[in-house]
């Protein structure tokens, strides 16, 4: 077996194509290995449309970047014909070692995607020595094709939440199949308002799903989300995830603390302590800070006590008990509140719970929650941090799909 045959097997070149030449250019750094591929004279080529064997009309030369040969960059050059089909006319064929329109071989793109799954695109681009813009074009092509193939015909329960795409008011809204055990992301779209739900409905329909089949949607207490769900998924039950109830009051406590620290001296280490559970993982300084807070008459102490009372509600064993506890929680919390405007964030949180109480109570009859989506959001933000941000919302959405969507074999259809 000669060297050309060995290299041809490594490239996956098959008749009528064969390796006819090789040249190592040592004048460049890194060195470049150039492989020339050609078809046998008089060969017939399949029409790109119907596959019928046709004669070549003419040829044009193209070059593709291949996987490195040892430490050398490797390039494949071939004269690619246009077929002259009696039915479909003159068309350029697609070579078996590269997809149409790409200047990289399939093996190169496959290796690139394997790297991108494990590290930021910029780092992967440096390893394979191409620009990150060119690598992004590879990633977006394959991810886009895989997303087009998603089958949502069995989707029945959806969770949705927004996650920050970059600093400032830049978000994407992520939709997941709550019943799916692995890689549950099914749709990612820019923004975080009502229009994102309408876009998901259109996407669902395009991928074999039915809005009428969606039985439950789990989300936060955003008025925009809830209104949009009612408009687009009329038969779906809306469940407000308990995580978002706790988050609502945690944010209110922090707002009260930030306002009060301008008026009064607060215990040291309180900033992070009030954001945690009283029986959670606290440092010694945080335990001391919470003890001082509990013994005080500070407004932050009032807000914190109300937040901690939420656990009593969550421990209810039935929906009837939960309904009774929410009613008593709202009454007791309102009695604790001083009329001072500094406690307005807590008042707004209580009003929100009262308005959304029916949807919050669904938590006791539903087996679904957004806990997995919250965990995924942490994964997405970790990826964003490692990459020091992505170029735009579209590239961030692409990475979310790559990390957490059921894309299957990205090379299933080229």
Buried (B, 14 or more C-beta within 10 A) or exposed (E): EEEBEEBBEBBEBEEEBBBBEBEEEEEEEEBBBBBBBBBEEEBEBBBBEEEBEBEBBEBEEBEBBBBBBEEBBBBBBBBBBBBBBEEBEEBBBBBEBBBEEBEBBBBBBBBBBEBBEEBBBBBBBBEBEBEBEBBBBBBBBBBEBBBEBBEBEEBBBBBBBBBBBBEEEBBBBBBBBBBBEEBBBBBBBBBBBBBBBBBBBEBBEEBEBEBEBBBBBBBBBBEEBBEBBEEBBEEBBBBBBBBBBBBBBBBBBBBBBEBBBEEEEBBEBBBEBBBBEBEEEBEEBBEBBBEBBEEBEBBBBBBBBBBBBBEEBEEBEEEEEBBEBBEEBBEEBBEEBEEEEBBBBBBBBBEBBEEBBEBBBBBBEBEBBBBBBBEBBEEBEEBBEEBEBBBEBBBBBBBBBBBBBBBEEBBEEB
